[in-house]
Amino acid sequence: MKPIVKTIASQPSWVVRNRNMELAVTKLGGQMAPVTFGRNTSSPVRPYYISPWQGEGQRIDDPVLVPLRGDFFCLPFGDNLTPVKGKRHVCHGQPASRKWSFRGLEERGGVTKFTLSMKTTILQGSVTKTFFLVDGHNVVYTRHLLEGYKGALSLGHHATLALPEKEGSVLISTSRFDLGLTCPVLVGDPAQGGYQSFAPGKKFKSLSRVPLLWKDEPFGDCTAFPVRKGFSDILGLFKKPGRTPAWTTAVNTVDGYLWFSMKDAALLPATVFWISNCGLYAPPLCGRNRCVGLEDVCGFLAVGGAESARPNTATRAGFPTAVKLSPRRPTAVHYIQGAVKVSKDFGRVKTVHFGPGEATFVSEKGKKVAVPVAHEFLKDEAPA
C-alpha cells in the first residue's frame, strides 16, 4: 500500500486514513496536520493549528517554522541556541524540520500502520516514526524509535492546537503536577519583536496562579485560552510517574470537542505550554500567531538540549530533563492523542478514569464521555 500524496497548506504531505480517521503528515518535518477525528460522522473534529504564513513565499530562517502545524517530534527539544558538545542544532532538532522518507503502509486486523524514517546528520543516528490508526478509535498512536544515538538529550512531542478568537474558550486541564515553572529566559524580547507576560524563572503550584511581570496583576490564569492578547509565554509542568497515564485535555467550548493526550511520565515528565496569542512580531509570525502548544517532553522547558543535559531547577527538584541514549540500546517513545465531540457546555475536565482499552473523561459539572483508547500502548503494547 502507498499513502495519498498531496499538497496541503503549501506543504507536500502524505495522507493516510481508515474508516473514522484521516491524518496528513508533511514530508518536511513530519508535522501532523490536518487530522480529522470522526471523519465518518456528521460533525468531524480538526483540532490542530496550521500556521497562517503557508504559501506566502516568505524567506524563513528558522526551518521548523516553514511547515509549522499540528504535532511533530523534537530531538533535541527546545530553542537550541547553545551548542551541544560543540554542535549547533536547529530549533527542535532535525526531525522537526528535515525531509522524512516513506517506509511503509499496511492494514491488518483493523490497524493501519504508517512508517517513516530519517537519518540525522548533526546527531549520528536514525529515527523511525510510526503512526497507528485503529478502526473505531478516534486516536492517533505514535511511536518514535531512536537508534544509534549517544548521550543525554532532550526530546518530545510538540502538539499545537488551534484557538478560536473568543477569549477563554478552550479549557485546559492536566493530571496532577508536582512542579510548575515559568521559562527561565526571555520568551518575548521587545528588541526582537516579542512580548511576554510571565515573570521569568518562577515556580508555581496552580495553573490558575502563574506569576506575571506586572505589580498590579501579579498572577495570571492559564486554565483557559486564548488570554492576554499581544503576549507569548512558556511554562512547564513536571509530573512524577503513576500507575495510570499522565494526561492533558483541552475542551473547545466554541466547536464542542475534547482533545486529549496521554503519556508515560517516567519517560516524558514535563508538559510545556507554548502560549502564543499574537505576541511575536518578527516575520513570519507578524503578530498573528494564535495557538497553544501542549508539548509532552523530557526537557528543561523549551530552552534546549545543552541546558536540559546540565543540572537545572527541574533536575534539582528530582525531575529528569534529558533522556540517556545509548547506541547499544534503542529507545522507543510512545504517545497518544485523540479527540471526541462533547456538548459546548461539557465544562473543564476534572479527572480521567482508566479501564481496559477505555478512558472516561469526567468534567467539573459531572458530565462524562467514554472513549475507546488503548492506553496500554504507552507501556510498549500493541494498540489493538
N, C-alpha and C positions, 0 to 999 in steps of 0.2 A: 504493500500500500504506500501511497505517497500523499502528503498533505496538499491542499489547495495553496497556491502561491498568488498573492495579490498585493497591491499597494494600498495601504490604509493610512490615512493622515500622513502622506508623503513617504512612508517607510515600507519597503518590500517586506512582506510578512508571510509566515506560514499560518494557515488556518486549519484547525482540527475541530471536529465536532462529534458528538454522539446524539442520542435521542433528545436529551434535555440540556446539553451544554454546548457552547461554542467558544473557543478561545483563539485569539490571534497572538502570535509571538513574532516580534521584529527580528529580522536576520541580524541587524546591527544591535548588539547589546542584549539580545534575548529578552527584551522587555515585553511583558504580557499585558496587552490591552488592544482592543476592547475584549472583554469577556462577558458573554451573555449567559446568565443563570436562568433556568426555566424557559429556555427558548421554545419549548413545546407548549407554553401556556399563553393565555391572553394578556398577561402582564409580566413580560420578562424583565430582568434586572441587569443593568450595566453600571456597576459602582465605580469603576476605575477612571482615573484622571488621564487625559491626553493633553499635552501642553499646546497652547494656542499659537505658537510660532511655527508649527509644522507647515511646510510648503511656502514659507515666506522668502526663502533663499538667502537668509542672513548668514554671515560668517559667524560661526560659533566656536569659540576657543576651547570651551570645556566639553569634551566629547560625550559625556554622559547626558548632557542637555540636548544633544542633537535629536535623538528619538524620544526624549523623556515622556514616559507614560507608565501607568499601572505598576506592576510588581517586577522586580529584577533582582538578581543575585549579585552580591558585592564581595570582592576579595582583592585587597583589604578594604573593609568598610570604612568610609569616612572621607574627609577632605583630602587627606594625604599630602598636606603641604610640606611636611617634614620627611626627608628621605628615610627609608627603612634599610639599614645596613648598607648605606651608600647608594641605594636605588630609589629613584623618584617614581612614585606611582601616580596615575591619573586619579581623579576623584572617583571613589568607589571601585577602583581597580578595572583591569581589562575585561573581565567577564560582563561588566555592565555597559561596555561601550565598543568592543570589537565585534567582528563578524563571527557568528557561530556556523557550524557545519551540521547538516541534516544526517542523522544516523539511522533512523528507522521509525516506522509507524505500523502498529499491528493492533488488531482487535481480537480478543479471546475471552470467552466466558463472560461477556458483558463489561469487560475492562478494555479501554482504549489506552495504549501506551505509545507515547511520542517522545523520541530521544534525539538530543542534540549534543554536540561536543565542541570543545575548544582546547587548544594547547596555548598556554600563556607564555609570553616571551620575557617580560620583566621578572616575573617569578617563573622558575622552571617547574612545570607540572601540567596536569591536564584536569579539566572539569567535564564531567558528563552530567548533563541536565536532562531529567526525565519527568514528564508530566503523565499523570494517570487520571483518566475520567472514568467514572463508574456509572453504569446505567442506573437511573433512579436517585443518584446523589447529585445535588447541586453544589458540588465541591470540586476544587482543584487540589489534587495531591501532587506535591513536588518533592523530588529527591535530587540533591546535588552530590555527586561522588567526586571527591578530591583525591588525586593520586600523584605521587612524586614530590610533594611539597615538603619543605623542611623549615621548622622554626615556629614561633608563636605569632599568629596572625589574627587580626580582627576580621569578622565575616558576618554575613547575614542577609536577610531579605529586606527589600525597600518597597513595601506595599504602599501605594499612593492613591487616595480616594478623591473623587470629585466632590466639591461642595456646592450646594445651592447658594444663591445670593442672600437668602433670608438669614439674618444673624441668629446663631444659636440653634439652628435647625437640625444639626447632626449631633446626637447624644452619644458620648463616649464612655465606655466602662472597661475595666480590666479586672482580672483576678488580683488577689491581694498582692501588693508590692511591699518591699521591705526598706527600700531607699529610693528617694526621689532627688534628682539633681538637675539644675539648670546647666546649660553649656558653660564650661569654664573660660571660653574665649568668645570674642565678639562674633555674633552671627550676622547682625546688621550693622555695618560700619558706614556711617554717613559719607565718609571720604571715598567710599567705593560704591555709593548708590544703594545703601541698605539701612534699614532701621529696625531695631528690636525693642521689645518692651520688658523682657525678663532681666532681672539683676543677674549678672554672670556668676557662676560658681557657687550657687546657693543650694542648700539642702531643703527638702520639704517632705511632709508626711501625707498630704492630701492633694489630689488634683484640683480641688476647689480653692486651694490657698497656695498658689505658686508665687514666690517673691518677684515683685516688679521693681523697675527702676525708680518709680515716682514716689515721692514722700507723701503726697496727699492721697495716693491709692497704692498702698504697699503690697497688696496681694491681688492676683488675678485668677479667675475661674477658667480651668482648662478641661471642663467636662462637657462642653458644647461648643461647636464650631459652625460657621466662621465667627470670629470675635476679634476685636481690636484691629480694625481695618487700617492698613498702612504700615503694618509691622510683620516681621518674620522672626520666628523664635524656634529654639530647640530645647527639649527637655528629655530626660531619661528616667525610666522606672526600672529598678533592679529587683528581681524576684528569686527566691530560693525554690529549688525543685520540690515538687509534691507528688502525691500518689496519682493525681489526675493532671491532665494537660493544663498548662497556663494558657490564658485566653485573653483576647481583646475583641470588643464589639463596637460597632457604630450603627446606631439606629437613625435612618434618614426619615424625618417626620414630614418632609415635603413629598417624597416619592413613595413612601411606605415600604421600606425594606430594612432588613437587618443584615449587615455584613459581619463576618467573624473570621478571626484567625486563631489557630491553635499551634502550640509548640511545646517542645521539651525544654523546660527552663534549666536543666542540667547542662545543655549544650548552648542554648541561646537565652542567657539570663536577663538580657536587657530588652526593653521596648522603648525605642527612640521616637519621639513625636517631632516631626518637621511641620511646623505650623506656619504656612505661607499664606498670608492674607494681603496680597498686593503691597508688600513691604520691601521688595527688591526691585531696583530701578535700572540696574545695568542691563544692557542687551544680553540675551534676547528676552529677558523677563519683562522689562519695561513697565513695572508696576501693575501687571495684570495677572500674576500667578496666584490663583486662589485654590488651595488644595490642602490636604492634611496627609502627611506620611505617618503611618503606624508601622514602624520598622522593627522587626524582631531580629536581634543581633547578639553577637558576643563582641562588644567593643566599648571603648570609653566615649560614650555618646557618639558624635559624628566627627571627632577631632582627627582621627586617622590611625594608621597601623603602627606608627612609631610610638605615639603616646599610649596606645592601647597595650603595647607589649611591655611598657615600663610601669613601675608602681604608680598608682594614682589614687584619687579619692575613693573610687569604687573598689579597687583591689584591697585597699587598707580596711574597707568595711567587710571584706570577705567574699567579694564577687569577682569572678574571672572576667577579664576584658579582652582576652586573646585565647585562641584555641591552639594547643600544641600539636603541630602536624609533623608526621614522620613519613619519609619516602618508603619505609618498610610496612606501613600500615595505612590503608585507605581510610578516609573519614567521610561518612555519609551524613548529610544534613537533610532531615525530613521536615516538611512544613505542610500546613493545611490552611486553605482559605475557602470560604463559602458564603452564600447569600440566600436569604429566604424572604418572601413577601410577608409583611405584617401590616396591621392596621396603622394608620397615621397617628393614632393615639396609644400605640402599644407602650410607649414610655421607655425609660432607660433600663438597661439590663441590670439586674441586681445580683443574680447568681446563675450558674450553669450546672445542671445535673447530668452526669455521665452514666450511661448504661451500655451494655454490649452493642456496638455498632450504632449508637444513637446519642444525641445530646439534646437536652431540653433547656431552652433559654427562658428564664423567669424574670419578668420586669418588676420594677418597684410598685407597679399598680396591681401586681398579682396575675397579669396576663402571661400565658405560656405558649411557646411554639416548639415542637419537637421536630428534629431533622435527622435523617439518616446520615451518619458520618462515621467512617472507620477510623476513629481516633487512635486505635491501636497501631496504625501506620507510623505514628511518631516513635514507636519502640521497634522499628525496623520490621514490622509485619507487612504482608501484602495488603493493599487497600480493599480487597474483596476476596 
